[in-house]
Amino acid sequence: MYDTVYVVGPDAASAILKAYRAGALPMDRGEVVREAPLADQYLENADVLRAQIAERRRKQAAVDDISLVEERDFLDNRLLDRIFWKHAGKGEATLTLAGIDVTKSLRGYSTNSGKITDYEVSFHWTGSDGQPRTSGTGKPSAAFNRRNDADRNWGLHE
């Protein structure tokens, strides 16, 4: 549910706005057609919106077809993680995306009770410019607790 995005594109928005202004949409009794400046503003950016929708669709398709992945996608951690889960399963792996080897690494951090482990996910690659690059989720909150800090790890069972 969290990855679900409903998009009303500019063409659909234009048709809805036209029907609204013509009074063709159901309305509560006594209501009248009013100005819709936010809808007009939305439609003024139709070309930009079409490009954003196309980019979103490309990224969704790239999860299944890794030939659609571009180097600029490497900074989108959620997209990379979805691609790695689909094509390499869980855990650490290396995939060649956009002609570049990208490595996924994991580092686990236990909670103070030791019952739950949360993970830091990192992606590493050498960019087309020859520079080493990294992106990732960053450390989870468990990384900063007593169990993961040798100076404060007193009295916790192993």
C-alpha positions as MATLAB code, in Angstrom:
seq = 'MYDTVYVVGPDAASAILKAYRAGALPMDRGEVVREAPLADQYLENADVLRAQIAERRRKQAAVDDISLVEERDFLDNRLLDRIFWKHAGKGEATLTLAGIDVTKSLRGYSTNSGKITDYEVSFHWTGSDGQPRTSGTGKPSAAFNRRNDADRNWGLHE';
ca = [
       0.000    0.000    0.000;
       2.850    2.413    0.738;
       4.245    2.090   -2.788;
       0.852    2.693   -4.407;
       0.536    6.042   -6.127;
      -2.628    7.173   -7.819;
      -1.994    9.708  -10.539;
      -4.534   11.879  -12.264;
      -2.597   12.935  -15.302;
      -3.093   16.262  -17.032;
      -5.359   14.824  -19.742;
      -7.708   13.240  -17.210;
      -7.585   16.369  -15.039;
      -8.509   18.498  -18.045;
     -11.507   16.282  -18.818;
     -12.660   16.322  -15.187;
     -12.306   20.107  -14.987;
     -14.224   20.552  -18.252;
     -17.058   18.327  -16.963;
     -17.074   20.194  -13.650;
     -17.327   23.598  -15.328;
     -20.152   22.292  -17.537;
     -22.031   21.173  -14.423;
     -21.897   17.554  -15.563;
     -20.506   16.182  -12.291;
     -22.755   15.320   -9.344;
     -22.808   18.034   -6.712;
     -24.509   18.507   -3.368;
     -27.834   20.323   -3.449;
     -27.389   24.063   -3.550;
     -23.751   23.935   -4.635;
     -22.636   25.873   -7.687;
     -19.652   25.594   -9.978;
     -16.774   27.665   -8.627;
     -13.386   28.699   -9.841;
     -10.717   26.039   -9.505;
      -7.379   27.877   -9.454;
      -5.418   24.875   -8.167;
      -6.730   22.713  -11.011;
      -5.846   25.433  -13.521;
      -2.362   25.713  -12.016;
      -1.964   21.937  -12.232;
      -2.875   22.002  -15.913;
      -0.444   24.838  -16.659;
       2.373   22.380  -15.877;
       1.015   19.601  -18.124;
       4.276   18.935  -19.987;
       6.299   18.709  -16.779;
       3.668   16.407  -15.258;
       3.686   14.122  -18.301;
       7.472   13.833  -18.017;
       7.222   13.017  -14.294;
       4.579   10.358  -14.947;
       6.699    8.815  -17.709;
       9.741    8.758  -15.397;
       7.717    7.100  -12.627;
       6.500    4.449  -15.066;
      10.044    3.844  -16.333;
      11.252    3.263  -12.781;
       8.393    0.869  -12.078;
       9.204   -1.072  -15.239;
      12.930   -1.069  -14.354;
      12.228   -3.312  -11.365;
      11.293   -6.104  -13.784;
      13.533   -5.097  -16.704;
      16.949   -3.989  -15.427;
      17.952   -2.825  -18.906;
      15.820    0.275  -18.158;
      17.949    1.262  -15.154;
      20.042    4.399  -15.632;
      23.031    5.500  -13.592;
      21.072    8.402  -12.102;
      18.728    5.823  -10.549;
      21.525    4.617   -8.255;
      20.740    7.359   -5.745;
      17.159    6.073   -5.366;
      17.713    3.563   -2.551;
      14.156    2.236   -2.552;
      14.312    1.529   -6.284;
      17.707   -0.187   -6.015;
      16.524   -2.288   -3.094;
      13.425   -3.399   -5.010;
      15.593   -4.312   -8.024;
      18.025   -6.308   -5.872;
      15.199   -8.162   -4.103;
      13.636   -9.065   -7.460;
      16.824  -10.151   -9.245;
      19.212  -11.284   -6.477;
      16.954  -12.165   -3.552;
      17.609  -11.128    0.011;
      21.079  -10.483    1.298;
      24.235   -9.090   -0.192;
      24.754   -9.266   -3.951;
      26.247   -7.588   -6.996;
      24.273   -6.719  -10.126;
      25.370   -5.036  -13.327;
      23.050   -2.095  -13.874;
      23.499    0.425  -16.689;
      26.807   -1.313  -17.454;
      28.124   -0.684  -13.934;
      28.643   -3.256  -11.174;
      26.588   -2.230   -8.145;
      27.100   -4.050   -4.849;
      24.504   -4.229   -2.097;
      25.857   -4.725    1.414;
      24.087   -5.157    4.723;
      25.104   -4.513    8.293;
      22.896   -5.719   11.122;
      22.341   -3.943   14.438;
      20.640   -5.691   17.352;
      18.215   -3.977   19.660;
      19.113   -3.777   23.361;
      17.056   -6.907   24.044;
      18.862   -8.740   21.243;
      15.553  -10.090   19.933;
      15.349   -7.899   16.818;
      17.976   -6.977   14.256;
      17.607   -3.944   12.004;
      19.809   -3.431    8.975;
      21.752   -0.674    7.297;
      21.584   -1.195    3.526;
      24.362    0.291    1.376;
      24.992    0.328   -2.356;
      28.496    0.801   -3.757;
      29.663    1.398   -7.336;
      32.230    3.222   -9.402;
      30.480    5.862  -11.482;
      30.976    6.371  -15.190;
      33.270    9.273  -14.235;
      35.583    6.845  -12.389;
      34.620    8.094   -8.927;
      33.599    5.601   -6.218;
      30.057    6.229   -5.038;
      27.862    5.044   -2.180;
      24.232    5.436   -1.296;
      22.084    3.749    1.280;
      19.546    3.924    4.029;
      21.887    5.065    6.756;
      22.103    3.490   10.168;
      18.874    2.384   11.827;
      17.999    3.687   15.290;
      19.206    0.410   16.847;
      22.749    1.293   15.729;
      22.908    3.931   18.447;
      21.754    1.824   21.383;
      23.919    0.341   24.159;
      24.286   -3.112   22.590;
      26.004   -1.565   19.545;
      28.230    0.799   21.530;
      31.162   -0.983   23.168;
      31.628    1.843   25.703;
      28.018    1.579   26.933;
      27.367   -2.156   26.496;
      27.366   -2.974   30.208;
      24.919   -5.349   31.801;
      23.378   -6.570   28.541;
      23.306  -10.292   27.884;
      24.975  -11.536   24.718;
];
